[in-house]
Amino acid sequence: MRYECLLTDGDVPEWEKSRLAAELIFPPELHVPLTRDTSGFLTWFYRGGKHTDESSGEDSGEYFLESRLSYRFDEDFPLIYAAFLELNGIDLISIPYLHWWKFRSLFLGLHDCKFCEVVGYRTADTSEMSEKMKERYETLQEAYALPVSVTARREIERARAFLEN
């Protein structure tokens, strides 16, 4: 989860993310060099042992980008924790070990819980809703919106200033 939080952190420079990710995953005593293979391994492991299929266009970043908009482990942990406890009987705080691939499978399979409801509000397309329903969903989207990074906020401010001139 910390790996994904690092990758989606808009305040960490892109050039630094690979180094920090390697430090996060590999114990320092291994002295794992940061290479293209290391980055590829981290991506492979994060994706649950699946390789990127560039020829089919699979995982061109679209899934990852979408997931960044709909949830964040650091912000949504209380809801994710409750969902795992309720649906799977797994206490994520006191469990001594849970392999990432098992966690990922259970996470992707979450359903009928408050976390999924919140993600549904965040990702709902309101364009074809009645005005009353659209207003309700926009209120819920605002209430459950994920915080914007300082870097993203600066970029938004620069874009607004550019458009105003």
Secondary structure, DSSP 8 states (H G I E B T S, - for coil): -HHHHHHH-TTS-HHHHHHHHHHHHS-GGG-----HHHHHHHHHHHTTS----TTTTTTSSHHHHHHHHH--HHHHHHHHHHHHHHHH---TTT-S---HHHHHHHHHT--SSHHHHHHHHHH---TTS-HHHHHHHHHHHHHT-----HHHHHHHHHHHHHHH-
